[in-house]
Amino acid sequence: MSSVFPRLLLATALALAAGGAGARELRVCADPNNLPFSNDKGEGFENRIAALVAQDLGATVTTTWWAQRRGFIRNTLKAGLCDLVPGTMAGLEMLRSTRPYYRSGYVFVSRADGPQIRSFDDPALRSLRIGVPLVGDDGVNPPPAEALARRGLADHVVGYTLYGDYAQPNPAGRIVAAVAKGEIDVAVVWGPFAGYFAPRQPVALTVTPVQPQTEGPMPMVFDIAMGVRRDDKELADAVNAALGRHRGEIDAILAEYGVPRLDRSEHAGP
């Protein structure tokens, strides 16, 4: 979930840059090694949804590849290299959000033959090794890490960086693989990571939404949208229309990648 407030250099009519000979481009910012969301082979669900939007708008996708870590938006959207960021948290102040196209949350991942955890308040956690994702070295912890710390469980936490060894494929999948290997007993992972990587392990894993879904001011559940520059209303409106027209196809793509959904009856509009 990236964030930043960029200034529009020269917005095009639909924020689709004219490519020459009447061709139009939908310029997308994406990570080249971040399955299940995106990679430079176009294998992620965000790759496919962006292509669906571009087709609806009569455009072709051109992608600025950049590792989705600190500075991602500053170096891509803000720098004027691209115009659309899929997979952002809806309502970020620094971006103009499209309508959400799915809602998901953090989940517990455990071996099917191991302890089944459903709540941060489960007393069993006090005897387990708990994997949590780490965002970076800037002191920002994800909500599950904060929830565990509040309960005095910091000594049970094993951190796994979301970035890992970026020379290796799928660095974010390492925490799920660690559960399968028995390196940790349970992991608390962003839902789409778990839904994609858990079925690909050599042993059966279970994926269970965390409870509670809020921890004080911190939510564990988020609406996910696409982001554009704050003053780029035309592109946001065009993408919103495309997302609405292809709701069924987008749902099918998300289901194919195993994304845990918490919005089946909601489908919120902009």
C-alpha distance (Angstrom), angle and dihedral (degrees) to the residues before:
residue distance angle dihedral
M1 . . .
S2 3.84 . .
S3 3.77 128.2 .
V4 3.80 142.3 -170.2
F5 3.76 142.9 129.5
P6 3.79 112.1 -117.4
R7 3.76 128.9 -177.0
L8 3.79 118.1 -127.1
L9 3.79 112.5 -113.7
L10 3.80 97.9 -164.4
A11 3.82 114.1 -24.5
T12 3.77 115.0 -148.4
A13 3.75 121.1 -139.0
L14 3.78 95.1 -88.9
A15 3.79 94.6 11.4
L16 3.76 83.2 -102.8
A17 3.76 106.5 129.3
A18 3.77 115.1 -133.3
G19 3.77 107.1 -116.1
G20 3.77 101.2 -168.7
A21 3.80 134.1 -85.0
G22 3.80 89.0 41.8
A23 3.81 93.4 -59.7
R24 3.78 116.7 140.1
E25 3.78 130.2 -152.3
L26 3.76 132.5 -153.0
R27 3.79 101.0 -151.1
V28 3.80 108.9 -149.2
C29 3.82 130.2 -171.5
A30 3.82 111.8 -142.8
D31 3.79 144.1 157.4
P32 3.84 114.8 -110.3
N33 3.83 94.4 -147.4
N34 3.78 110.3 32.2
L35 3.80 111.3 106.9
P36 2.95 134.6 -153.9
F37 3.81 85.8 33.6
S38 3.80 104.5 41.8
N39 3.76 146.7 -27.3
D40 3.78 135.9 173.5
K41 3.81 90.6 -98.2
G42 3.80 91.0 61.7
E43 3.81 92.5 -116.8
G44 3.81 99.3 131.0
F45 3.79 127.2 94.7
E46 3.80 91.2 -119.8
N47 3.81 88.7 54.8
R48 3.78 89.4 54.3
I49 3.80 96.1 44.4
A50 3.82 91.2 48.7
A51 3.81 89.3 51.0
L52 3.81 89.6 50.3
V53 3.82 91.0 52.0
A54 3.80 91.9 47.2
Q55 3.79 92.1 50.5
D56 3.79 90.0 51.4
L57 3.81 89.7 52.2
G58 3.79 93.7 47.8
A59 3.80 91.5 -112.9
T60 3.77 139.5 117.6
V61 3.78 123.5 -125.3
T62 3.79 119.3 -113.4
T63 3.78 113.7 -177.2
T64 3.78 133.8 -150.3
W65 3.80 104.4 -153.8
W66 3.79 116.5 -147.8
A67 3.79 132.7 151.3
Q68 3.80 106.9 -99.7
R69 3.75 99.5 -125.1
R70 3.78 136.2 103.9
G71 3.82 109.3 -26.8
F72 3.81 94.6 20.9
I73 3.81 96.8 128.6
R74 3.79 93.5 36.8
N75 3.80 90.6 56.2
T76 3.79 97.1 42.3
L77 3.80 119.6 22.9
K78 3.79 95.5 23.1
A79 3.80 90.7 46.7
G80 3.80 90.1 55.9
L81 3.81 94.2 -115.8
C82 3.80 94.4 122.7
D83 3.80 140.8 5.3
L84 3.81 109.6 -146.5
V85 3.81 132.9 50.9
P86 3.81 115.9 -167.3
G87 3.78 120.5 -153.3
T88 3.80 102.8 33.0
M89 3.79 126.5 146.9
A90 3.81 108.0 -96.3
G91 3.78 115.0 -111.5
L92 3.80 99.1 24.1
E93 3.78 106.2 163.8
M94 3.80 93.4 -136.8
L95 3.81 95.0 56.9
R96 3.78 138.3 44.5
S97 3.79 104.9 -117.6
T98 3.76 127.5 -145.6
R99 3.76 120.6 -141.9
P100 3.82 111.9 -64.9
Y101 3.78 112.7 -100.5
Y102 3.79 96.6 -169.1
R103 3.78 141.5 8.4
S104 3.77 121.6 -146.7
G105 3.77 139.9 154.4
Y106 3.76 147.0 -164.3
V107 3.79 117.9 -61.4
F108 3.78 139.5 -166.7
V109 3.81 114.3 -117.4
S110 3.79 118.5 -161.8
R111 3.79 139.0 153.9
A112 3.79 112.7 -87.0
D113 3.82 88.2 -124.6
G114 3.81 92.8 47.7
P115 3.81 137.3 72.4
Q116 3.79 113.5 -48.6
I117 3.80 108.8 -140.0
R118 3.80 121.4 -168.0
S119 3.79 103.9 162.9
F120 3.79 140.3 38.3
D121 3.80 84.8 -129.0
D122 3.82 94.1 60.3
P123 3.84 105.5 124.6
A124 3.82 89.4 -144.8
L125 3.81 88.8 74.9
R126 3.80 89.1 73.6
S127 3.79 90.3 71.1
L128 3.82 98.7 40.0
R129 3.79 138.2 86.7
I130 3.80 104.7 -119.9
G131 3.80 121.0 -158.8
V132 3.79 118.2 -150.6
P133 3.81 130.6 176.7
L134 3.79 117.6 -111.2
V135 3.79 118.8 -148.4
G136 3.79 100.0 -157.8
D137 3.78 146.3 -69.4
D138 3.80 97.5 -62.8
G139 3.79 95.9 92.2
V140 3.80 95.3 -105.2
N141 3.79 111.8 135.4
P142 3.82 124.1 -169.2
P143 3.82 117.2 -113.3
P144 3.85 95.4 -98.0
A145 3.81 91.4 57.3
E146 3.80 89.8 52.5
A147 3.81 91.7 47.5
L148 3.80 91.8 52.4
A149 3.80 93.0 45.6
R150 3.81 90.7 53.0
R151 3.79 88.1 57.8
G152 3.79 94.0 50.4
L153 3.79 93.4 -107.9
A154 3.81 98.8 123.7
D155 3.81 91.8 112.3
H156 3.81 89.3 59.5
V157 3.80 94.4 53.3
V158 3.80 123.1 105.7
G159 3.79 112.4 -167.5
Y160 3.81 124.0 -140.0
T161 3.76 118.0 -172.8
L162 3.78 115.2 -128.5
Y163 3.79 88.4 -139.9
G164 3.79 100.9 46.9
D165 3.79 118.1 160.4
Y166 3.77 99.2 -15.5
A167 3.81 90.4 -161.8
Q168 3.81 87.4 69.5
P169 3.82 123.6 72.5
N170 3.80 119.9 -103.4
P171 3.82 99.7 5.5
A172 3.81 91.5 176.3
G173 3.81 91.0 61.1
R174 3.80 92.8 66.8
I175 3.80 94.4 88.2
V176 3.82 92.0 56.2
A177 3.80 91.0 46.7
A178 3.82 88.4 52.0
V179 3.81 89.6 61.2
A180 3.79 90.9 50.8
K181 3.83 91.3 49.5
G182 3.80 93.0 48.5
E183 3.82 94.0 -116.7
I184 3.81 87.2 127.1
D185 3.80 131.6 16.2
V186 3.79 99.4 -136.7
A187 3.80 136.9 2.3
V188 3.79 130.4 -154.1
V189 3.79 105.7 -144.5
W190 3.80 139.6 167.4
G191 3.80 104.6 -93.4
P192 3.82 101.3 -116.3
F193 3.82 91.3 53.4
A194 3.78 91.0 52.5
G195 3.79 94.9 43.3
Y196 3.79 91.0 53.6
F197 3.80 103.9 38.0
A198 3.83 101.4 35.3
P199 3.83 95.8 69.3
R200 3.81 89.6 48.9
Q201 3.81 94.8 62.5
P202 3.83 123.4 101.2
V203 3.82 92.1 -120.1
A204 3.80 130.6 49.3
L205 3.80 115.1 -92.2
T206 3.79 130.4 -172.1
V207 3.81 124.4 -138.7
T208 3.82 117.4 -155.6
P209 3.84 127.7 175.4
V210 3.80 111.8 -115.1
Q211 3.78 122.7 -111.0
P212 2.92 131.9 -112.4
Q213 3.80 98.6 36.6
T214 3.79 90.6 -151.2
E215 3.78 128.7 41.9
G216 3.77 107.5 -162.1
P217 3.81 104.5 -63.5
M218 3.81 92.4 -13.0
P219 3.81 118.8 93.8
M220 3.79 121.2 -149.7
V221 3.81 91.5 -163.5
F222 3.80 126.7 63.9
D223 3.79 139.8 -174.4
I224 3.79 109.8 -129.1
A225 3.79 122.4 -146.8
M226 3.78 140.0 153.4
G227 3.78 120.4 -92.1
V228 3.79 132.6 -141.5
R229 3.79 133.4 169.8
R230 3.78 112.4 -63.1
D231 3.79 93.5 -115.3
D232 3.81 94.5 45.1
K233 3.79 98.3 94.9
E234 3.79 93.3 148.8
L235 3.79 94.0 62.0
A236 3.80 91.9 43.1
D237 3.80 90.5 52.6
A238 3.81 92.3 47.3
V239 3.80 92.7 49.0
N240 3.81 91.4 45.4
A241 3.78 90.2 55.7
A242 3.80 91.6 48.4
L243 3.81 92.4 48.6
G244 3.79 89.9 51.5
R245 3.80 94.0 48.8
H246 3.81 92.1 50.6
R247 3.80 99.9 40.1
G248 3.79 93.7 126.3
E249 3.79 94.6 48.4
I250 3.80 91.7 48.4
D251 3.81 91.0 50.5
A252 3.81 89.2 51.8
I253 3.81 92.0 51.3
L254 3.80 92.0 49.5
A255 3.81 90.7 48.9
E256 3.81 90.9 50.1
Y257 3.82 89.3 57.2
G258 3.80 93.3 45.8
V259 3.81 96.2 -117.0
P260 3.84 108.2 176.0
R261 3.80 105.4 -124.8
L262 3.78 128.1 -152.9
D263 3.80 96.1 173.7
R264 3.79 105.4 64.4
S265 3.79 92.4 127.5
E266 3.81 97.3 28.8
H267 3.83 111.4 59.6
A268 3.76 91.1 170.6
G269 3.77 119.4 -150.3
P270 3.78 126.5 -137.2
